Amino acid sequence: MRRPAAVTQADVTRAEQAPRLAYRVDEVVEMIGVGRSTIYRAISDGRLKSSNVLGVRLIDAASIMAAFGRASE
């Protein structure tokens, strides 16, 4: 079995500069300036695409742009 390559500082920097694909609910609340209930309503209405990963609700960055017209980072 092949040993995985070591992670370099360049790999970390590249990962940090990559665009975000998803955000947690609390990040979207802060980014957009609306309440949690508004975010959950948008998920329920289908305006925001989300998934649950290991108990954490993640919201698709592209759907934030489509629903609210902005996403940071």
N, C-alpha and C positions, 0 to 999 in steps of 0.2 A: 504494500500500500504506500502511496506517495505521501510524503510529509507536506503539509500546507506551507506556502511561502510566508515569511515573516511580514508583518504589516509595517510599512515605513511611514515616516512623517509625511511624505508626499501623498501617500494613500489617504491619510487622515485629512490633510488639507483639501484634497480633491473631493472627498466625501462631504466635508463641511461646506464647500462651495456649490455643491450640487443643488438644484432646485428642490424644494420640498414638494412631495407628492400628496401629503395628507397632514392634517392638523388635529390636535385634541380639541374637544368642545371648549375648554377654558381658554385655549389659545384663540379660537375663532371669536369667542365672546369679547376678548380684549382687542383683537384686531379690528372687528367690525363695529364694536361699541353698542351691541344689543344684549339683551338678557339671554340666559340659558334657555328659557322657555321658548323664545323666538327661534333659537337654533334647533331645538327639538321639534318645534312645529314645522319648520322648513324641512327637516328630515322626514317627518311624518307625511307632509304634503308631497314629497318627492322632489322638492326644489334642491335639496342637498343630498348627495350620495354619501353614504357612510357604511362603515363595517365595524365589527367588533373584533378586536385582536387581543387575545389574552385578557379580556375584561375591560379593555380600553376602547372607547368609541372614537374612531378616526374618521374625519371628514375629508373627502376628496378635494384637493386644491382647485381643480378645474371647475368643480361645481360651486365652490365659493365665488370664483370669478364670475360664473354665469348668473348666480343668484344675487350677488351683492356688488359685483363690478370691481372687486379688488381682492388681492391677497398679498401679503407681505413676504419679504425674503425671496 
